[in-house]
Amino acid sequence: MISPEEALRQVLAHTPRLEPVEAPVLEAVGDVLAEPVPSDMDLPPFDKSAMDGYAARAADLDHPPVDLAVTEDVPAGVVPTRPVEPGTCARIMTGAPMPQGADTVVMVEDTEPAGDGRVRILQAVPAGRNVCVRGEDVRRGETVLEAGHRLRPAEAGTLASVGRKRVRVFRRPTAAVLTTGDELVPVSATPGPGQIRNANAWSLAACCRRAGIACDDLGVGRDTESDLRGRLADGLSRDLLLVSGGVSVGVWDLVPKVFEALGVQVHFGTVRQKPGKPTVFATHERGIVFGLPGNPVSTLVSFRLYVEAAIRTMMGDPAPVTPTVAATLAEAVTIRGKRRRYLPARLRRDGEGWAVQPMPTHGSADLVAFCRGDALAPLEPGDHPRGEVLEAVPMER
């Protein structure tokens, strides 16, 4: 067995970054930029008001209150037609261009009507207040987004601001899920004696969707070499193949044998962790393969620790591993055995820091208990007192 740290190191070392593709911006949200993006113009493109109020000369406002003549209204999208001269101002809306001669904006809250087309300014306002200067955010030709930047809603808006409808991003991996085992029946079926519903196909598809990729369902592989060989060969045409079950050392755990026959190179097959000991990571000429345990909690834990980082690496993420959270243990725990235990847990605020509360569980098949938590509490064998600091693993990035 290798340590979880070594397992993750090998996954990151052997997972390829996929090639860049061009995509519409909105379809690329969640993807990682493969090129820097420069601005095609100054942002803002002109001096503009940051407030609803009055564009004025700061020199006229030194001794408030002062009455100024309002020479014109300047709504957003309209270019001023008259300069602001001594003793005058312009009523202006947020985002509207500043009139020539004005160097400050008085918020409407700091004014009152003075009658006869005039406004009374109640406070002195220095030059530059409430004014957005042309190019103060970005100059034309300056890079607004670097390569390696993940696209989120703010980035989509930024790209629109610089006139980009399409961008080059790292391709999302194609993926497939194969669940194995003669005991599995469809979700819509009522299990008979010795049978269980195929929950892993759903949870793994959900994990892939949360990671931003789609996955094909290859069905259920039966416990025969011939059936597994055909389904695995189909799955190997994808960038990422996830196999659930059949990867341990039992008589009916046939997946490793079929991997060997198909020329798949296995880098590791067991990890010093519980749940998830029989986790397989392998590569082939077209992509990568994970063999995940059949127990549903084990599958989710190994996906969170290794598969998610592999998907993000493929998509060009420069920081594919989700950071852990330093948290104090909310209760004393004793871990027996020789493997690191990943307990389902819940993170909660504790003063200025975090506390992690382990959830009661009956083991790696207790998926319901896993639903009650939002993190994993990794604990080495031995006694762990309440208040001990550990690095909790959030289940959501």
Secondary structure, DSSP 8 states (H G I E B T S, - for coil): -B-HHHHHHHHHHH-----EEEEETGGGTTSBBSS-EE-SS-BSSS-EESSSEEEE-GGGGSSSSEEEEEEEEE-TT----S---TTEEEEE-TT-B--TT--EEEEGGGEEEEETTEEEE-S---TTTTEE-TTSSB-TT-EEE-TT-B--HHHHHHHHHTT-SEEEEE----EEEEEE-TTEE-TTS---TT-EE-HHHHHHHHHHHHTT---EEEEEE-SSHHHHHHHHHHHTTSSEEEEES--SSSTT--HHHHHHHTT-EEEES-BSEES--S-EEEEETTEEEEEE-SSHHHHHHHIIIIIHHHHHHHTT-SS-S---EEEEESS-EEE-SSSEEEEEEEEEEETTEEEEEE-----TT-HHHHHT-SEEEEE-SEEE-TT-EEEEEES--
